[in-house]
Amino acid sequence: MIDIKNLKWTKDGLLMICENGAMVSIAEGMTDQYILESINSMYADPIPDVVEMAPARLAFLEAGLLQYVDQAISALPEPQQTAARIEWEYRPRVNRHSDLVRQLALALKLDDTTLDSLF
């Protein structure tokens, strides 16, 4: 349950101030669904930049993508292929913004939203 500390009227509409200090401006014509999504997004966990490799691989597995990672790496030209294989097999952590993640996202046709969900 989201606790609304207070409401303030502004010249542009209603301003809700939530328990975490976040502010949501509500203008005429906004749907309830849009307002709820706006509030919920402020409480969502931020997407980490770096995750341990085991949870990353488990996320790929749960998404049905793990079986395609080796194929995607094998399809890369050298020396990117070898570098990607070393990163995938030996790095203890993976960075969301690394070359490896960008290459896999491109090869597996993952958009930013899908990629973020894996982190």
N, C-alpha and C positions, 0 to 999 in steps of 0.2 A: 504494500500500500504506500502510495506516495503522499507525503505530508506537505501540504501547501501552507507555507508560513503566512503569507498574506497576498492580497490582490491589490493592484494599484491601477487606476484608470489613467491612461495617457492620451494625448491627442490622436494617437494612431490606433488605439484600442485598449485592450486589457493586458496588463503585465502580471504574470503569476510568478511568485518567488517561491521556489521549492526549498525543502529542508536542507539540501546540500548547497544552497546559495545560487543554484542555477536559475536563470530567468527565461521565461517563455513568453514571447509576445503573441497575443492572440488578436488577429484582425478579423474584421467582418468577412464572412464567407468561408472561413476555414472550417473544415469538417471535424467532427469529434475524433475520427480516426487519425487525421493528420496531427491534431493536437496531442493525442495519446502517443503517437509515434515520436513526435518531437520530445515529449517528456521522457519517454522510455530510452531514447537514444542518449540522453544525458546521464543515465544511470548504467548504460552498457559498459562492460569492461573494455578498456582500450586494447587495441590489437598490439601485441608485443612485437618488438623489432627482432628479437632473438629468442629461439626456443631450442630446447634440447632435441637432439636428433631422434631419439626413440619416440617421443610424443609426435614429432613431425611425421615420422614414418607411419605411426598408428593412424594419424589423421588422413594420410593418403590412402591407407588401407580401408578405413571406414568409408571414405568417399569413393571407393572402387577404382582408385587411380594407381595404387602401388604397383600393380602388374605392368603398367605402361611406362614406369619411370626408366627401367633399364633400356627399353626400346628407344625412348626419347633421348637418353644419353648416347646410345650407340649410333643414333642418326646424326649426331653433331659432327662437324668436321674437326680434324686434328688442328691444333693442339687442344681446342676447347673440349673435345670428347674426353681426353685423358684427365684434364683438369677437373671436369665435372664429375667423373667417376671417382677421383681421389676425394673430392669434397663430399660426395654422397656416401662413400664407404668409410671414410676415416675421420671426418670432422665430428667433434662431439656436439656441436651446436650448428644451427643454420640461421642465417640472417635473412629476414623478410626481403631485404633490398639487395641481396647478393646477385652476382652474375648467374650462379647456379639456379636460384629461384626464378630469375627472369627467363632463363633458357627453358626451364621446365614448364613454366607458365605458357610460354609461346608454343612450345612443342605439344603441350596437352590442351591447348586452346582454353586456358583458364582466364576469365576476366578478373578484375581486381576484387570484386565482391566474393567470388568463389575462392580466390587465393587467400583473401583475408580470413575466410571461414576456416581455412586449414591451419591458421595460426591461432 
